Amino acid sequence: MKVQNPFPYTNDNKRYHTWNYHLRNEFGEKIFKVSLDAGFDCPNRDGTVAYGGCTFCSAAGSGDFAGDRRDDVITQYHEMKEKMRSKWKDGKCIAYFQAYTNTHAPLEVLKEKFEPLLAEKDVVGLSIATRPDCLPDDVVEYLADLNKRTYLWVELGLQTVHERTANLINRAHNYPSYVEGVNKLRKHGIRVCSHIINGLPLEDYDMMMETAREVAKLDVQGIKIHLLHLLKGTPMVKQYEKGQLEFLSLEDYVSLVVDQLEIIPEDVIVHRITGDGPPDLMIGPMWSLNKWEVLNSIDAEFVRRGSWQGKYANEEKQQ
């Protein structure tokens, strides 16, 4: 006997508010993201606030699957779009400024990078990944203008609400500054997607749940839940060698993600619920390379529990 899906924001077996479901409802067709590297740096790499970058971050600035930064953004866009066409022959694109910190530059430089993509006929919107400490007033005003002209998301890296962890991974910003960044963007009606990472060094289950719980309280429209994966050449390798990092098992990760999604409001769009890295650079956890096993296991756990995203969100609000 087929179990009826109780979750309202779906047209398949998913019990969470998927990015694909949202985009198909928004645009009426397949939409995919084209990842770009616009040549920016990060303030915790170049000395603006720190050096070395986040300890989990690769030399590609978390843009391992983005275009080649030696090319201009339009060249990258067309090359990456053609690669994506091997998966989806039809559909339009969101230009995703993924690598490094994509508002860490003077305003005129940002305009030079972003504006050309708006003229591309298949581009329906922009997604801009950045940090909360890189949102000066003039940049926020420009983003507000972009938001009036195109479908815009700002993807804001949080990773953890815990200051001890943030210091350990060299984030070089704290949670209050994150809340301030969200509020700046929401004041102008800009969609915000919060990024969090499960499995950071010395974090336990309760700490990871607390991060999700705090995100659930924020006025954000999307969330990306990443699994920490350790890549060769990153500063975190030294933390791993010191015994400060243990990889989550598949079973523990699946259970944790479902617990987190149960307290995330159902209208918050889940842009991602796992993460992987280039196989040739991966140290672990190796099970993360089998993305479909992870996704299917999460689906199965929701069904096993008779649960869905947001099932306990109202209870959390009342506490």
C-alpha positions as CSV (number, residue, x, y, z in Angstrom):
1,M,0.0,0.0,0.0
2,K,1.4,3.3,-1.1
3,V,1.9,5.9,1.8
4,Q,0.5,9.3,1.0
5,N,3.0,12.1,1.2
6,P,1.8,14.6,3.8
7,F,4.2,17.4,2.7
8,P,2.5,20.2,0.8
9,Y,5.5,21.6,-1.2
10,T,6.2,18.6,-3.4
11,N,5.0,16.8,-6.5
12,D,7.0,13.6,-5.9
13,N,8.1,11.6,-2.9
14,K,10.2,14.3,-1.3
15,R,9.2,15.4,2.2
16,Y,11.2,18.6,2.1
17,H,10.9,21.8,0.1
18,T,13.4,21.1,-2.7
19,W,15.1,23.7,-4.8
20,N,14.0,21.9,-8.0
21,Y,10.3,22.0,-6.9
22,H,10.5,25.7,-6.1
23,L,12.1,26.6,-9.4
24,R,9.7,24.6,-11.5
25,N,6.8,26.4,-9.7
26,E,8.5,29.8,-10.1
27,F,9.4,29.5,-13.8
28,G,7.3,26.6,-15.1
29,E,10.3,24.8,-16.5
30,K,13.7,23.2,-15.6
31,I,16.1,25.8,-14.2
32,F,19.8,24.9,-13.4
33,K,22.6,26.8,-11.9
34,V,25.8,27.6,-13.8
35,S,28.7,27.9,-11.4
36,L,31.2,30.7,-12.0
37,D,34.5,32.0,-10.6
38,A,34.6,35.7,-11.0
39,G,38.2,36.1,-9.7
40,F,37.4,37.5,-6.3
41,D,39.3,36.8,-3.1
42,C,38.1,36.4,0.6
43,P,38.6,38.8,3.4
44,N,40.0,36.1,5.6
45,R,42.5,35.1,3.0
46,D,43.9,38.4,1.8
47,G,44.4,40.0,5.2
48,T,41.3,42.2,5.3
49,V,40.2,40.4,8.5
50,A,42.5,37.4,8.6
51,Y,44.9,35.2,6.5
52,G,44.7,31.6,5.4
53,G,40.9,31.3,4.8
54,C,38.5,28.9,6.3
55,T,40.3,25.7,7.2
56,F,37.9,23.6,5.3
57,C,38.1,25.7,2.1
58,S,40.0,24.4,-0.9
59,A,42.3,26.5,-3.1
60,A,39.4,27.0,-5.4
61,G,37.5,28.9,-2.7
62,S,34.7,26.3,-2.4
63,G,34.2,26.6,-6.1
64,D,35.8,23.3,-7.1
65,F,33.0,22.8,-9.7
66,A,32.9,26.4,-11.0
67,G,34.4,27.8,-14.2
68,D,38.0,28.7,-14.8
69,R,38.8,32.0,-13.2
70,R,41.4,32.8,-15.9
71,D,38.4,33.2,-18.3
72,D,36.0,36.1,-18.2
73,V,32.5,35.4,-16.7
74,I,30.7,35.2,-20.1
75,T,33.2,32.7,-21.5
76,Q,32.9,30.6,-18.3
77,Y,29.1,30.9,-18.5
78,H,28.9,29.4,-22.0
79,E,31.4,26.7,-21.3
80,M,29.8,25.6,-18.0
81,K,26.3,25.9,-19.6
82,E,27.3,23.4,-22.3
83,K,28.5,21.0,-19.7
84,M,25.2,21.2,-17.9
85,R,23.4,20.6,-21.2
86,S,24.7,17.1,-21.1
87,K,22.4,16.6,-18.1
88,W,19.5,18.8,-19.1
89,K,19.1,19.6,-22.8
90,D,16.4,22.2,-22.1
91,G,15.8,24.8,-19.5
92,K,17.1,28.1,-18.4
93,C,19.9,29.1,-16.1
94,I,20.8,31.0,-12.9
95,A,24.3,32.4,-13.0
96,Y,25.9,31.3,-9.7
97,F,28.8,33.3,-8.5
98,Q,30.1,30.6,-6.3
99,A,33.8,30.7,-5.7
100,Y,35.3,32.9,-2.9
101,T,33.5,36.0,-1.6
102,N,31.5,37.6,-4.4
103,T,30.9,41.0,-2.9
104,H,34.5,41.5,-1.8
105,A,35.4,44.2,-4.3
106,P,34.6,47.8,-5.2
107,L,31.1,48.4,-6.4
108,E,32.2,49.1,-10.0
109,V,34.0,45.8,-10.2
110,L,30.9,44.0,-9.0
111,K,28.8,45.6,-11.7
112,E,31.4,44.6,-14.4
113,K,31.0,41.0,-13.3
114,F,27.3,40.8,-12.7
115,E,25.7,43.0,-15.4
116,P,26.9,41.1,-18.5
117,L,25.1,37.9,-17.3
118,L,21.8,39.7,-17.2
119,A,22.0,40.2,-20.9
120,E,22.3,36.5,-21.7
121,K,19.0,35.2,-23.0
122,D,18.9,32.0,-21.0
123,V,19.7,33.6,-17.7
124,V,16.7,34.1,-15.5
125,G,18.5,35.2,-12.4
126,L,21.7,35.5,-10.3
127,S,22.8,33.7,-7.1
128,I,25.7,35.5,-5.3
129,A,27.6,33.7,-2.6
130,T,29.2,35.9,0.0
131,R,30.0,36.6,3.7
132,P,28.0,38.8,6.1
133,D,30.9,41.0,6.7
134,C,31.1,41.9,3.0
135,L,27.8,43.8,2.7
136,P,28.6,47.5,2.8
137,D,25.7,49.9,2.3
138,D,26.5,50.7,-1.3
139,V,26.7,47.0,-2.2
140,V,23.4,46.3,-0.5
141,E,21.8,49.1,-2.4
142,Y,23.1,47.7,-5.6
143,L,21.8,44.2,-4.7
144,A,18.5,45.8,-4.0
145,D,18.5,47.3,-7.5
146,L,19.4,43.9,-9.0
147,N,16.6,42.3,-7.0
148,K,14.1,44.6,-8.8
149,R,15.5,43.6,-12.2
150,T,16.1,39.9,-11.9
151,Y,15.4,36.8,-9.8
152,L,18.1,37.2,-7.1
153,W,19.5,35.1,-4.3
154,V,22.3,36.0,-1.9
155,E,23.9,32.9,-0.4
156,L,25.3,33.8,3.0
157,G,27.8,31.6,4.6
158,L,27.1,30.9,8.3
159,Q,28.5,27.3,8.8
160,T,28.0,27.4,12.6
161,V,26.6,29.6,15.3
162,H,29.2,28.5,17.8
163,E,32.1,31.0,18.3
164,R,34.5,28.3,19.4
165,T,34.1,26.5,16.2
166,A,34.1,29.6,14.1
167,N,37.5,30.5,15.6
168,L,38.8,27.0,15.1
169,I,37.9,27.0,11.4
170,N,39.1,30.7,10.9
171,R,35.7,32.1,9.8
172,A,36.8,35.5,11.2
173,H,33.2,36.6,11.8
174,N,30.6,35.8,14.5
175,Y,27.0,35.0,14.7
176,P,25.7,38.5,15.5
177,S,27.4,39.9,12.4
178,Y,25.6,37.1,10.4
179,V,22.2,38.2,11.8
180,E,23.1,41.8,10.9
181,G,23.9,40.7,7.4
182,V,20.6,38.9,7.0
183,N,18.7,41.8,8.3
184,K,20.4,44.2,5.9
185,L,19.4,42.1,2.9
186,R,15.9,41.4,4.1
187,K,15.2,45.1,4.6
188,H,15.3,45.3,0.8
189,G,13.3,42.1,0.2
190,I,16.4,40.2,-1.0
191,R,16.1,36.4,-0.8
192,V,18.7,34.9,1.5
193,C,20.0,31.3,1.6
194,S,21.9,30.3,4.8
195,H,24.8,27.8,4.5
196,I,25.5,25.5,7.4
197,I,28.0,22.7,7.7
198,N,27.4,19.4,9.6
199,G,30.5,17.6,11.0
200,L,32.8,20.5,11.8
201,P,35.7,19.8,14.2
202,L,34.7,19.2,17.9
203,E,31.0,19.8,17.2
204,D,28.5,17.3,18.6
205,Y,24.9,16.5,17.8
206,D,23.5,19.2,20.1
207,M,25.7,21.9,18.6
208,M,24.7,21.1,15.1
209,M,21.1,21.1,16.0
210,E,21.5,24.5,17.7
211,T,22.9,25.9,14.5
212,A,19.8,24.7,12.6
213,R,17.6,25.9,15.3
214,E,19.0,29.5,15.1
215,V,18.7,29.5,11.3
216,A,15.0,28.5,11.7
217,K,14.5,31.7,13.7
218,L,15.9,33.9,11.0
219,D,14.0,35.6,8.2
220,V,15.7,33.5,5.5
221,Q,14.1,31.9,2.5
222,G,16.5,29.1,1.8
223,I,19.0,26.8,3.5
224,K,22.0,24.8,2.3
225,I,23.0,21.9,4.5
226,H,26.5,20.8,3.7
227,L,28.3,17.7,4.9
228,L,31.9,18.5,5.9
229,H,34.2,16.7,3.5
230,L,38.0,16.9,4.0
231,L,40.0,17.7,0.9
232,K,43.8,17.3,0.4
233,G,45.7,20.5,0.7
234,T,43.3,22.3,3.0
235,P,44.4,23.6,6.4
236,M,41.9,21.3,8.1
237,V,44.0,18.3,7.3
238,K,46.3,19.4,10.1
239,Q,43.3,19.5,12.5
240,Y,42.3,16.0,11.3
241,E,45.9,14.7,12.0
242,K,45.7,16.1,15.5
243,G,42.5,14.2,16.2
244,Q,40.2,17.2,16.2
245,L,38.0,15.9,13.5
246,E,36.0,12.7,13.2
247,F,33.9,12.0,10.1
248,L,30.2,11.5,10.5
249,S,28.8,8.1,9.4
250,L,26.2,8.0,6.7
251,E,23.6,6.8,9.3
252,D,24.4,9.6,11.7
253,Y,24.3,12.2,9.0
254,V,21.0,11.1,7.6
255,S,19.4,11.0,11.1
256,L,20.8,14.5,11.9
257,V,19.6,16.1,8.6
258,V,16.1,14.8,9.1
259,D,16.1,16.1,12.7
260,Q,17.3,19.5,11.4
261,L,14.7,19.7,8.7
262,E,11.9,18.7,11.1
263,I,12.5,22.1,12.8
264,I,13.0,24.2,9.7
265,P,9.8,25.9,8.6
266,E,8.2,24.1,5.6
267,D,8.3,27.2,3.4
268,V,12.1,27.5,3.6
269,I,13.6,26.2,0.4
270,V,16.2,23.5,0.8
271,H,18.8,24.3,-1.8
272,R,21.1,21.4,-0.8
273,I,21.2,18.6,1.9
274,T,24.6,17.1,1.3
275,G,27.9,18.0,-0.2
276,D,30.8,16.3,-2.0
277,G,34.1,17.2,-3.4
278,P,36.4,16.2,-6.3
279,P,37.1,12.5,-5.9
280,D,40.8,12.9,-6.5
281,L,41.1,15.4,-3.6
282,M,38.8,13.6,-1.1
283,I,40.2,12.3,2.2
284,G,36.8,11.6,3.6
285,P,34.1,10.7,4.3
286,M,34.2,8.6,1.2
287,W,30.5,7.6,1.4
288,S,29.6,11.2,0.5
289,L,30.7,10.6,-3.1
290,N,27.6,8.4,-3.6
291,K,25.2,11.4,-3.6
292,W,22.1,9.3,-4.6
293,E,22.6,6.9,-1.7
294,V,22.6,9.9,0.7
295,L,19.5,11.5,-0.9
296,N,17.6,8.2,-1.0
297,S,18.5,7.4,2.6
298,I,17.1,10.8,3.7
299,D,13.9,10.2,1.8
300,A,13.6,6.7,3.4
301,E,14.2,8.1,6.9
302,F,11.4,10.7,6.5
303,V,9.0,7.9,5.5
304,R,10.2,5.6,8.3
305,R,9.4,8.3,10.8
306,G,6.2,9.4,9.2
307,S,7.7,12.9,9.2
308,W,8.4,15.9,7.0
309,Q,10.2,19.2,6.9
310,G,8.7,21.6,9.5
311,K,6.8,19.0,11.4
312,Y,8.1,20.4,14.7
313,A,8.8,24.0,13.6
314,N,5.8,25.5,15.4
315,E,6.8,23.7,18.6
316,E,10.2,25.2,18.3
317,K,8.8,28.7,17.9
318,Q,6.7,28.3,21.1
319,Q,9.8,27.3,23.2
